[in-house]
Amino acid sequence: MTSGMHPARNLVRALKVPEITAFFWLAKGLSTALGESTSDYLVTALSPIPAVLLGFVGFVVSLVVQFAVRRYNAWAYWFAVAMVGVFGTMAADVLHVGFDVPYTLSALLYGIVLLAVYVIWFRVERTLSIHSVDRPRREAFYWAAVVATFALGTAAGDLTAMTLHLGYFWSIVLFAVAITVPAAGYRWWRWNAIFCFWCAYVLTRPLGASVADWLGKPTDVGGLGLGGGPVSLALAVLIAGVVAYLAVTKIDVQADAETPTAEVGRR
């Protein structure tokens, strides 16, 4: 005998972002450095306006490809991250170079933007977990947060290197130490996993950007003088190797999420 009430069935949804492994952080660090060096190279090779337009086109194309795939695809995902890195760097630099906005103010502005994305995302979806990015709206929030983290990280890296006069090398040291805080908090002090993830995600941007600047910038401004072009090429080869490994092994593919159909209907 049945009561006439049926439990909500589960709808399997494919997740659109990778599992967090050591390879994730390696690829993320390389992509942040690649974004910085490529942006610097394009601006000097093409002049600022064509470079920004090219970066914007790459940014849009990469997101179109990412949203078009039905589940996480290593090539599509990391192509999008790399293009966000390039355009996010340009967006942060435009405020300073084009409108003379101080790095302190631009870092504060992008910090407020990122906080607003997190607040709206949580109010709408009730979670900021990347293990829930299984539908277009959540994915849109996710990429909005990623863009904001890249812009904030770029401004923060320039703030420490230029405004605070730490230079590129000591900025690397600063952010390398800073990123151990959420790692240690999660590992030993039981800090919230989502908070630690996004904190580390933000910090990888200025860390990677500082490394790229230190390698590529001229010696008279504290770099090693290798040049933006060669550094970008080397980083592109490295990240392509990592992504190829992930695409073949699929070790960073998350298990599909199960969502009750009743919840899906409400959305």
C-alpha positions as CSV (number, residue, x, y, z in Angstrom):
1,M,0.0,0.0,0.0
2,T,1.4,3.4,-0.9
3,S,0.6,6.8,0.5
4,G,0.5,8.5,-2.9
5,M,3.6,10.5,-2.2
6,H,6.7,9.8,-4.1
7,P,10.2,10.7,-3.0
8,A,12.0,13.2,-5.3
9,R,14.1,11.4,-7.8
10,N,17.7,12.5,-8.4
11,L,18.8,14.0,-11.6
12,V,22.4,13.4,-12.5
13,R,24.2,16.6,-13.5
14,A,27.7,16.8,-14.9
15,L,30.1,19.2,-13.1
16,K,31.8,21.8,-15.2
17,V,35.0,22.4,-13.1
18,P,37.9,20.2,-12.1
19,E,38.6,18.4,-8.8
20,I,41.1,20.3,-6.6
21,T,44.4,18.4,-6.8
22,A,48.0,19.4,-6.8
23,F,47.7,19.6,-10.6
24,F,44.9,22.1,-10.3
25,W,47.2,24.5,-8.3
26,L,50.1,23.9,-10.7
27,A,47.9,24.7,-13.7
28,K,46.4,27.7,-11.9
29,G,49.8,29.1,-11.0
30,L,51.1,28.7,-14.5
31,S,47.9,30.3,-16.0
32,T,48.2,33.3,-13.7
33,A,51.8,33.9,-14.7
34,L,50.9,33.3,-18.4
35,G,48.1,35.9,-18.2
36,E,50.5,38.5,-16.8
37,S,53.3,37.9,-19.2
38,T,51.1,37.6,-22.3
39,S,49.2,40.8,-21.4
40,D,52.5,42.7,-21.0
41,Y,53.8,41.3,-24.3
42,L,50.7,42.1,-26.3
43,V,50.4,45.6,-25.0
44,T,54.0,46.4,-26.1
45,A,53.8,44.4,-29.4
46,L,50.4,45.7,-30.6
47,S,49.8,48.9,-28.7
48,P,47.2,49.0,-25.9
49,I,43.9,49.4,-27.7
50,P,44.4,46.5,-30.2
51,A,45.9,44.4,-27.4
52,V,42.8,44.9,-25.2
53,L,40.4,44.2,-28.0
54,L,42.3,41.0,-28.9
55,G,42.3,40.0,-25.2
56,F,38.6,40.6,-25.0
57,V,37.9,38.5,-28.1
58,G,39.9,35.6,-26.6
59,F,38.1,36.0,-23.3
60,V,34.7,35.9,-25.0
61,V,35.6,33.0,-27.3
62,S,37.0,30.9,-24.4
63,L,33.9,31.4,-22.3
64,V,31.6,30.5,-25.2
65,V,33.5,27.3,-25.6
66,Q,33.5,26.5,-21.9
67,F,29.7,27.1,-21.5
68,A,29.1,25.0,-24.7
69,V,30.7,21.8,-23.3
70,R,28.3,19.6,-21.3
71,R,30.8,18.6,-18.7
72,Y,34.3,19.4,-17.5
73,N,36.8,19.3,-20.3
74,A,40.4,20.1,-19.4
75,W,41.3,21.9,-22.6
76,A,38.1,24.1,-22.6
77,Y,38.4,24.9,-18.9
78,W,42.1,25.8,-18.8
79,F,41.8,27.7,-22.1
80,A,39.1,29.8,-20.4
81,V,41.2,30.3,-17.3
82,A,44.2,31.4,-19.4
83,M,42.1,33.9,-21.3
84,V,40.6,35.2,-18.1
85,G,44.1,35.7,-16.9
86,V,45.1,37.7,-20.0
87,F,41.9,39.9,-20.0
88,G,41.8,40.2,-16.2
89,T,45.3,41.6,-16.2
90,M,44.4,44.1,-18.9
91,A,41.2,45.1,-17.1
92,A,43.2,45.9,-14.0
93,D,46.0,47.7,-15.9
94,V,43.5,49.9,-17.8
95,L,42.3,51.5,-14.6
96,H,45.9,52.5,-13.6
97,V,47.4,53.2,-17.0
98,G,44.4,54.6,-18.8
99,F,42.7,56.5,-16.0
100,D,45.5,57.0,-13.5
101,V,43.7,55.1,-10.7
102,P,46.2,54.3,-7.9
103,Y,46.8,50.6,-7.3
104,T,45.5,51.0,-3.8
105,L,42.2,52.2,-5.0
106,S,41.9,49.7,-7.9
107,A,42.7,46.8,-5.5
108,L,40.0,48.0,-3.1
109,L,37.6,48.4,-6.0
110,Y,38.1,44.9,-7.3
111,G,38.0,43.5,-3.8
112,I,34.5,45.1,-3.4
113,V,33.5,43.7,-6.8
114,L,34.6,40.2,-5.8
115,L,32.9,40.4,-2.4
116,A,29.7,41.5,-4.2
117,V,29.9,38.5,-6.5
118,Y,30.3,36.1,-3.5
119,V,27.4,37.7,-1.6
120,I,25.0,37.5,-4.6
121,W,26.2,34.0,-5.5
122,F,25.6,32.7,-2.0
123,R,22.2,34.5,-1.6
124,V,21.0,32.9,-4.9
125,E,22.6,29.5,-4.7
126,R,23.2,29.1,-0.9
127,T,26.7,27.8,-1.6
128,L,30.0,28.9,-3.0
129,S,31.3,25.4,-3.5
130,I,32.9,24.4,-6.8
131,H,31.4,20.9,-6.2
132,S,28.0,22.4,-7.1
133,V,28.9,24.1,-10.4
134,D,26.6,21.9,-12.4
135,R,24.2,24.3,-14.2
136,P,24.6,27.5,-16.3
137,R,23.6,30.0,-13.6
138,R,26.1,28.6,-11.1
139,E,28.7,28.5,-13.7
140,A,28.1,32.1,-14.6
141,F,28.6,33.0,-10.9
142,Y,31.8,30.9,-10.8
143,W,33.4,32.7,-13.8
144,A,32.3,36.1,-12.5
145,A,34.2,35.3,-9.4
146,V,37.2,34.0,-11.3
147,V,37.4,37.2,-13.4
148,A,37.2,39.3,-10.3
149,T,39.9,37.3,-8.5
150,F,42.3,37.8,-11.5
151,A,41.7,41.6,-11.6
152,L,42.1,41.9,-7.8
153,G,45.2,39.7,-7.8
154,T,46.8,41.8,-10.6
155,A,46.1,45.0,-8.7
156,A,47.4,43.5,-5.5
157,G,50.6,42.3,-7.1
158,D,51.3,45.7,-8.6
159,L,50.4,47.4,-5.3
160,T,53.1,45.5,-3.4
161,A,55.7,45.7,-6.1
162,M,55.3,49.3,-7.2
163,T,53.3,51.3,-4.6
164,L,54.8,49.6,-1.5
165,H,58.2,49.3,-3.3
166,L,58.8,45.6,-2.4
167,G,59.8,44.8,-6.0
168,Y,58.9,41.6,-7.8
169,F,61.1,39.2,-5.9
170,W,60.0,40.2,-2.5
171,S,56.4,40.3,-3.7
172,I,56.9,36.6,-4.6
173,V,58.1,35.9,-1.1
174,L,55.2,37.8,0.5
175,F,52.5,36.0,-1.5
176,A,54.2,32.6,-1.2
177,V,54.1,33.0,2.6
178,A,50.5,34.3,2.5
179,I,49.2,31.4,0.5
180,T,50.5,29.0,3.2
181,V,48.0,30.5,5.7
182,P,44.8,29.1,4.2
183,A,46.6,25.8,3.3
184,A,47.7,25.4,6.9
185,G,44.3,26.5,8.2
186,Y,42.6,23.8,6.2
187,R,45.1,21.1,6.9
188,W,45.7,21.5,10.6
189,W,43.1,24.0,12.1
190,R,39.9,22.8,10.4
191,W,39.1,26.0,8.7
192,N,36.2,26.1,6.3
193,A,37.2,24.4,3.1
194,I,35.3,26.8,0.8
195,F,36.8,29.8,2.5
196,C,40.3,28.3,2.3
197,F,39.9,27.5,-1.4
198,W,38.8,30.9,-2.5
199,C,41.4,32.6,-0.3
200,A,44.2,30.5,-1.9
201,Y,42.6,31.0,-5.3
202,V,42.8,34.8,-4.9
203,L,46.4,34.7,-3.7
204,T,47.7,32.5,-6.6
205,R,47.0,35.4,-8.9
206,P,49.5,38.0,-7.4
207,L,51.9,35.2,-6.7
208,G,51.9,34.0,-10.4
209,A,51.9,37.6,-11.7
210,S,54.9,38.5,-9.5
211,V,56.8,35.5,-10.8
212,A,56.1,36.4,-14.4
213,D,57.1,40.1,-13.9
214,W,60.3,39.1,-12.1
215,L,61.2,36.8,-15.0
216,G,60.2,39.1,-17.8
217,K,60.6,42.7,-16.7
218,P,63.8,44.6,-17.5
219,T,66.6,44.5,-14.9
220,D,66.3,48.3,-14.3
221,V,62.9,47.8,-12.7
222,G,63.8,44.7,-10.7
223,G,63.2,41.9,-13.2
224,L,65.6,39.4,-14.8
225,G,65.0,40.9,-18.3
226,L,64.0,37.6,-20.1
227,G,61.2,39.4,-21.9
228,G,57.5,39.0,-22.0
229,G,57.5,37.0,-25.2
230,P,59.9,34.2,-24.2
231,V,58.4,33.9,-20.8
232,S,54.9,33.6,-22.3
233,L,56.0,31.0,-24.7
234,A,57.7,28.9,-22.0
235,L,54.7,29.2,-19.7
236,A,52.3,28.2,-22.6
237,V,54.4,25.1,-23.2
238,L,54.4,24.1,-19.6
239,I,50.7,24.6,-19.1
240,A,49.9,22.7,-22.3
241,G,51.9,19.8,-21.0
242,V,50.0,19.8,-17.7
243,V,46.6,20.1,-19.4
244,A,47.4,17.4,-21.9
245,Y,48.3,15.1,-18.9
246,L,45.0,15.9,-17.2
247,A,43.0,15.4,-20.4
248,V,44.5,12.0,-21.0
249,T,44.5,10.7,-17.4
250,K,41.2,12.5,-16.3
251,I,42.5,12.4,-12.7
252,D,40.8,15.7,-12.0
253,V,37.3,14.8,-13.3
254,Q,34.8,15.1,-10.5
255,A,32.0,12.6,-10.0
256,D,28.7,13.8,-11.4
257,A,26.4,15.6,-9.0
258,E,22.9,14.3,-8.1
259,T,20.2,16.9,-7.6
260,P,16.7,16.1,-6.5
261,T,14.2,16.8,-9.4
262,A,12.1,18.8,-7.0
263,E,14.9,21.3,-6.6
264,V,15.6,21.4,-10.3
265,G,11.9,22.2,-10.9
266,R,12.1,25.1,-8.5
267,R,14.9,26.5,-10.5
